[in-house]
Amino acid sequence: MNFDFIVIGSGPGGYVSAIRASQLGFSVAVVEKADLGGICLNWGCIPTKALLKSAQVMNYFKNCQAYGIINDGNPKPDFEKVIARSREISANMSKGIEFLFKKNKITVITGHGKLKSANKVVVTDNENNSETYSAKHIILASGARSREIKGIAQNGKNIIGYREALSLKKLPASMVVIGSGAIGSELAFFYSSMGTEVTLIEFMPEIVPLEDVEVSKQLARSFKKAGIKVMTGTAVKNVDIVDNKCIVNYTDKKGENSIESEIVLSAVGVTTNLENLGLEELGIKIENGKILVDEFYKTNIEGIYAIGDIVPGHALAHVASAEGICCVENIAGLNPPLVDYANVPSCVYTSPEVASVGLTEQKLKEMGKAYKLGKFPFIASGKAVAAGNRDGFVKLLFDDETDELLGAHFIGDNIAEMISEMVVLRKLNGKAKDLIKSIHPHPSLSEAIMEAAAAAHQEVIHL
């Protein structure tokens, strides 16, 4: 069969690319060897948020007396049902993608796709039957998987990756989480909330090391208050299995030591899915495990494109979607704007949540860039105090000369829903004064944005 587009992979990059291409009048096929929606919908973004909602509800039960609610019982999680709810939500979301494909007349080809030429894809199904399809344009969106490192080989039982962490049969008594990025921090918080004794180990000096240092320190304090043991500046050498227990051997500033745990979760990043795609045979250029592309995601081979985790840049679902849309619209001749990688929001859905966009304060100092800082703590927010979630703050960084927003760094309750205001403001070259003079609803957490901007101009009211 012949199509205008064949997309290999149906994650947030692949399925969004396919739908946009169909909207623009192209005939489209998507090749997927597993469930529609890719890792994000099935083993990443969506199921983790379902688990984290259960954690939030559990924490409300634990602390309900602080809200004037009597709890004479002993609330505890039904772990199997918590996991089952998460899996059901993922399954329903996958069916939603199937519906969207049917609505947009997109052909789904089940199997593993491999490039045969610049305009041909061979798809092999589970029974090893192969068929060849052709297309004018082929988009590679094969995504990534949990990265394994030397000495911490995942066995799927007591040394696991994020995928197994989302589907454990029983709640472990103890867990060591290696790596404190979004995946590690979110799952550390979830399991701690469920009752597991959690130790979070990070090689860098701070957890969530890509975030502003003040945010990282606040999250560490909140984690410790929640009962999570946080170990930073710690290098894990290897994990030994002794009597079905994990012995995590590590080195920190005190020297070599070890910690015992029932489960070890390796959350040290992801590695790209580039194997058996036919890249080498066609001479597609790869560097440091990523496919090299131009600003519109074209590879060095005419007619073949790549987006998402397999190209240099942010390994985030929303970035993959933006790249896919940009790629397809450029092919369609719509002259779309380039994806602005300097204005990509990042969110960590722990409690408190973390959200940011733009430059950190430490980066501005490294650059020698003059800036104004405005900060507003949620302890001074009426809405946050009423909700009982006062940990955190809004921190805004403005250009000292132009007053434009350089960076926004939030930590607090539900603040992932607020960061988009900062993304739009940066896109429009907005200034601190624009925020100060924009009326924000009262009471709301978003008032902290207005107050932080005011603080940068020494005009803050409620602090």
N, C-alpha and C positions, 0 to 999 in steps of 0.2 A: 504493500500500500504506500501511497505517496501523500505527504502532508506539507504544508508550508512550514510548520514548526514541529520539532520533536524535542521534548524536554525530558531529560533523564534525572529523575528524582522528584518527589512530590511534597517536599517540605515547604516551609514558608517562602523560600525563594522559588522553587519549582512550580508549586500550584498557583502562586500569584502571577508568575510570568505567563503560565498557560492561560489563565483566565483573562489577563489583559490582552494577550495576543488574540484570543477569541473575540473579545469585545471590539477589536479593531478589524475584524472581518477575516482573519486568517483561519485556516484549518489546522487543528492542533491535536497532537497525541502526547500523552505522558507515559513514560516507562517507569514502573515502580515494582520492586521485587518484594516489598513488605506492605504494611498498612499505609493507606493514603494519609498524608499529613506529615510523614517523615518523623524524625526523632522529636521535634518540637511538640507536636500534638500527641504523640504516642508515648514518648519516653523522656520528655524534657519539660518545656515551659508549662504545658497545661496540667499534666498529672502532678507536678510538684506544687502547683498553686492549689490544687484540690487537697493535697496533703497538708499544706500550710494553713488552709482554712480550718481543717480539723484541729490542727494545733492551736489556732486562735480560739476556737470554741472551747477546747480543753482548758486553756489558760483562763478563759472567762469563768468556767466552772470552778477552777481552783481558787480564784480570787473573787467569787461572787459576793462574799460577805462585805467586801470593801464597797460594794454598790448597794448595800442594804438588803441583799437577798440571803435568806437563811438556807443553808445547805446542811442538813443533818446526815446526809449519806456520805459515801466515799466515791466520788466520781472517778471512773477509770476508763481508759479507751478500750474499745473492742477492736483490736488491731487489725484483725482479718477484715472487718467491715470497713475500717478506714481505708485499707488498701483496695478493697473491692469497689468502694465508691470512686476512688481515684481512677481505677481501671475502666469503670463504666463511663465516666465522664470522657476519658480519652477515646473510648470506642464510639461514643456518640458524636464527638467532634470529627472523628475520621469519617463517619457516615455523612456528616455535614459537608465535607469536602467532596465526597462521592455525589451528593446532591448538586453541588455547585458545578461539578464537571458535567453532569447530565444536563443541567440548565443551560450551560454554555456550549453544549454539543462537543465536548472534548472527549476524544477516544482514550481509554485507559488500556495500556498494554502491560500485562503482568509478567514480570521476569526481570532478569539482569540485562541491562543494556550495555553494549560495547560498540565503540566506533569501528566501523569497517573502512570508511573513507570519509571525505569531507562532507558528504551528504547521505551517508548510509549508516544505519544502526542495526546491529544484530541483537535480537532479544532471545535469551535462553530461559525457558520456564523451569519449574521445579522438577519436571520429568525429563529434563535435558533435551527438550525439543527446541529447535531454533528456527527463527524466521527473520527475514531482512526487511527493513522499512527504510524509506527514503524521505528526505526533507530538504528544503532550501536552506533552512536555518536549524541548527542543533544547539540547544542550551544545556550545558552540564551543570547540574545542581545536586550533586551526590552527597553533600554534607560531610559530617564528621562523626567520630565515635570517641569513647573514653580513651584517653592516652595512658599507656602503661609505661612505667619506668623501671630501670634496673633495680633489682632487689625487692620489688613490690609487685610481683607477677600476680595478676588477678586469676583466681581459680573459680569464681562464681559462687563460692560457699562461705568462706570466712574472710577472704580478701576479695572485695567486690568493687564494681564500678557503679556509676549512678543508675544504670539500668536495673541491676539487681536490687539496689537500695529502694527502688520504687515498687518492688514486688516481693519483699521478704515474707515468708510464711508466718513467722512469729517475731515478736518484739524482742530484740536482743537486750540483755542486761547491761552490756557495756559496748561502746563503740569508739574507736579512734578514727577521726576524719583527717586525712592528710590533704591539705590544700584549702585555703579559705577564700577562694573566689566565690562567685555567685552560687555555684552548685554546692560546693563544700559548706558554705555558711548556711544556706537554706536548709540543707539536709541535717546539718548539725542542730539547728534550731528545732526542726521538726522532731527529730528523735529525742532530743532533750525534753521537749514538751510532752511527748508520749510517755516519758518515764525512764528512758535509757540514760545511763551515766555516760556523758559524752566528753571526749577530749578533742579539741581542735588544734591541729599542729600546722604552723605556717613557717616556711623558710625565711620569708622577708621579715623586716622589723615590725611590721604592722599587719593585721588581718585586712581583708579586702584591699590589697596593696595598691591597686590602681586608683583608689579613691583619695580624696583629700585627707591628709593626716589627722586632722581634727575629727573628721567623720569616722575614720578607722578607730581612733581611740575611744570615741563614744560608743561605737558598736561593741568593742571589746568590754567596756564597762557594763553595758547592758547584758551581754552574754554571761559575764561572770556573775552578775546579780541573778540571772536566771538559772545558775548552777552549772554552766558549761565551763570546763577547764580550758583556758586559752594559753597556748604555748607558742610564742613568736620567736624569731631568730633561731629556729630549731631545724636541723637537717636530719631527715630520716635516712638511715643507712640501709636498713633492710628489715624485713619482717620474717620471723621464724614461726613455724607452726609446731607447738609442743603440747601434746595431749589435747589436741583439738582447740587449743587456745592460741591467740596471736601474741607474739612477743615483738613489740615494736622497738627496735634499737635505734637510738637517735643521739645526736650530738648538739649540745647547746653551749652557752657561755660557761657553764659549770663543768663541761667535759662530756664523756660518754655515759649514757644511762639507758634504761629501757622501761617500758610500760606494758602491762598485760591487758588484753581486751578480747571480748568474744568475737567481735567483728572489726575489720579494718575497711574503711571506705576510702579508696584512692580517688581523689578529686583534684588531680594535678593538671587539668586541662584536657584538650581534645586533640585528636590527630585526624587528618583529612582522609576521606575515602577516595583514593585515587587508583587503587589497585584494579587491574583487569578492566580498565575503561578503554584501552587501545591508544592511550596517549603516546607511549613510546613509539609504537608502530607508525603513527602519523607524524611524529616529530613535534608534537605540541610542547612548548617550552614550559619547564617547571623549575622553580627555584625555592629552596628551603621548604619543600613539601607543599608548595602552593603553585597553582597555574598562573602564569603571567598573562595579564590582559591589559587592553588599553582603557581609556576613560569610559568607553561604552561597552566594556566587557568582552571585546573580541579577542580571541587568541591569535597567535601568529598564523593560524590556518584559516583561510577565508571560509566563512559560513559556520564556524564553530565558536561558541561563546561559553563563558563560565562565570558563575555568580556564587555568592554565599561563602560558606566556610572554606571552600577550596581555593579561594583567591585571596591575595593579601588584603589585610584590613580587619575590621571588627567582625568577630564570630558571633553575631547576634541575629536573631530571627528577623527583627524589623529592618535591619540593614540588608539582609538577603532579599527581602520583599522589595525594598526601594531599588536595589540594584537590578532586580528582574524587570521591574516596570521601566526603569531607565533604558535598559538594554532593548526591550521590545519596542518601546516608543521611538527609539533612535532608528531601529530597523524599519519602522513604519514611516520614517521621514518626518516625525513630529518635532524634531529638534528639542528634546527635553533638556532641562538644566541638569548639570552633573550632580551626582550624589555628594552632599557636603559632609565629609567625614569629620570636619571640625565641629559639627553641630549634631552629633549623635547622642541621644540620651541613653544612660545606663541605669539599670534598676536592680536592686537585690531585695527580694521579698521576704526578708526576715522580720522579726519584731524586736526593735523598730526597723522600719524599712529604710533603705538607702537609695537615693536617686541623685544623679548628677548630669551635667552637660557642660562642655567647654573646659577651660583650663583650671588647674588647681592652683592654690596659692603658692605651693612650693615650686611649681613650674614657672609661674610668673617671676618669682625671685631668681630662678636660674637664668631666665631670659633678661633680667634687669629691667623688667617692665614696671613702670609706675602705675599703681592701682589704688582704688578706694575700696575699703572693705566694709560691708554692712552685715550685721549678724543679729538674729533675733531668736531667743530660746523659747521652746514650747512651754516651759514652765510659766512663762508670762502670757500664754495664750488661753483665753477663757474657754475656747472649745476643747483644747487639749486637756486642760485641767478637769473640765466637766466629764470628759471621756475617760479620765484616769490613766492616760498615756502621755506623760509629760517629758519623757526622755527625748532629747534631740533638739535640733535647731535648724534654721534656714541661714545659709551663709552665701552672700552674693559678692562678686568681685567685679568692679567697674573700672574701665579705662580712666585714668586720672585726668586725661586731657579731653577725651570726647564724651565721657560719661556712659559709653556703651557697655553692655553686659559682656564680660569676658568669661565668666564661669559662674555656675550655680551648683551648690552642694547642700543637699537636704538629708537629714536623718530624723525620722519620727514616724508617727502612726499614719498610715495611708498616704504617705507623701509621693508614692509613685504615680498617683493620679494627678499630682500638681506640677510635675516637672515639664509637662508639655507647654505650659505658659512660658517657661524660660526658653524652650526651643523656638517657639514662634517669635518671642521678643528678639532673640539673637538673629533669626532669619530676617527680621524687619529692621535690624540695626537699632533696636530700641535702647532707651537710656533709663538710668535710675529715676529721673524725673517723670518719665512716662509711667513707671510703676507707682510712684508716690501719688501721682494725680489721677490714677485709675481707681475708682471705688471698688473695693473688695467687700463681699458680703460679711455681715457680722451676725452671730459668731461663726467663724470658719477657720480652718487651719490655714487657708490661703492668705488670710490677713498677715501672717508672718512674712510673706513675700513683700508685701507693701511696707511693713515695718522694717524689714531688713534693708530695703532700698532707702528708706528714710534715715536709718541709722548711718548709712554711708554718707549722708549729708547733714548729720547731726540734727535731724528733725524727728527722731523716733518719739512716739507719744507714750507707748505703754511699757517703757523700760527705763 
